[in-house]
Structures are given as structure tokens and as C-alpha cells.
Amino acid sequence: MREIPGKHRSSGPGRTDGPGNPEAAALFATRWKWPVLPGAGTRPARRAPHPALRAAERCACPDALCAGPGAHPFEPGLLAATTDPRMVAWWWRERPQAPVLLATGEGEAPCALSVPAAVGPATLAALDREGVRLGPVVAGPDRWALLVAPYDLARLGALLYAMDRVPGALRFHGSGGYLVLPPSRTGAGTTGWARGPLPERDGAAGVTAGARPGTRGATARPWLPEVETLLGPVVETLTRPGVNAPEF
């Protein structure tokens, strides 16, 4: 399932310290068993809009008007995502700056709920006030993704059917989708951790401070909350009066 808008049809401050893209990709694939693949990446535009300005980056794919420069699969395609350490090592040896893409909901990979980056900090603060235990949170330039344990379409559909309203600002990333993982840089900017991954034992114990990638404990498989735990509180937060969450 690719990104699914809510039923109502309608630059992140994340940390990037820690390993580089090749090391991060190896950690995700071999230690955490999350299938990954390199993103398209970017290349400099032929000329800058003004002599005093640096040339903007454009996507390395053939689409001159690509809406997500560098932040999507392209040679290899999404189906190539793997946890094979040899394949992952070869990919990033050939392209060490390639963004790291997670194939969401495949195998042991997490799924995610995402909100616009503009309301990301406020959403996390509201969930903290309510005592909601969060797993890793990926802070991208455009959207913040709250990682959750894998779910299937039937399970998500039943949860959404029981809700009165789901705002269009909320998106769901499950099987057949992908997310950019830290410390990737794309045409839109850098992706980092708003909440770093916690080892399963610490997450289950309710530890709230995330371990930074590259520190002791960050190599253990992260703890992930169930989608039922986050969906209701996130929807409630986004639909409160005064919350201006853009529906895109």
C-alpha cells in the first residue's frame, strides 16, 4: 500500500549525527532487518538561476519536473529492497551519497503514520503531554513519520472505518510504500531523527529519550509501537481547534 491520504479526501530539526549513508544502510538492513535500497539521488542543475547563486540540485531520474527530487526509487526499483548485506554494501560502495530508502511494511520493516513537517513538533509535544509512548520519528523536510510495527491493509481499514474523521493531513505508509531514512539528503533537504531509535528492551520499559544512531544501544533492533496506540491520539491532535495542518 502506498501513501494513503486520510478518509476526509481532502525543514526538520531532526538529528543527523552518527553514521553516514553506507553505514546507516548496513545497520538498517543487517542488524534491524529492514529492507532498504538507494534512492535516485540528485545532481547539480546545469545553471544557477542567478550568477551569484549556487546551482540548485535536480533529481537524477529522467523527469525534469520530478516532484520528489532524489527521494524515490529509480534503478533499482522498489521491489529490489533487501536486507542482503552484500547487495547493500555494493549499492552504497557505488553511490555512497545515495539516500537510504526503507520499503515500508515489507518483511520485518516498520510502517508509519506521517504528518506535515509544519505541525511535526507540535504533534510530538501533544503526544508527550498525553503520555503516548513513541517509537522512532523520522523528521524529513516535508513530513515527519512516526514509525509503527507492521500492519496490513485490512487491519488499518478496520481502524479507519471506526473513526468519525481522519484528516487529509495524515498519511499512512504500509506495504508497497517507502520512506527516506536518516541521514539522507535529497533535493528537499536533509532527513534526521526527531526521536532516535530505542532498543526493544528500553522501549518496552518506557524510556523516552532516544538513542542517537552510532551510540551504544543504537545497533539493537528498535522498539515500535502498534498502530492502534498512535492513530487515535494523532488524529485527535490534528483535528483540535487551532491546529493548522496543511492537507497535502
Secondary structure, DSSP 4 states (H G I P E B T S, - for coil): ---B--SS------B--S--HHHHHHIIIIIS---EEEB--EEE-SS-SSTTSPPPEEESSS-TT-SSTT-SB-SS-GGG-B--HHHHHHHHHH-TTPPEEEEETSTT--EEEEEEGGGHHHHHHHHHHTTPPP--EEE-SSEEEEEE----HHHHHHHHHTSS---TT-EEE-TTEEEEETT-EETTEE-EEEE---BHHHHHTT--SPPPTTSTTTTSPBP---HHHHHHHHHHHHTSTT------
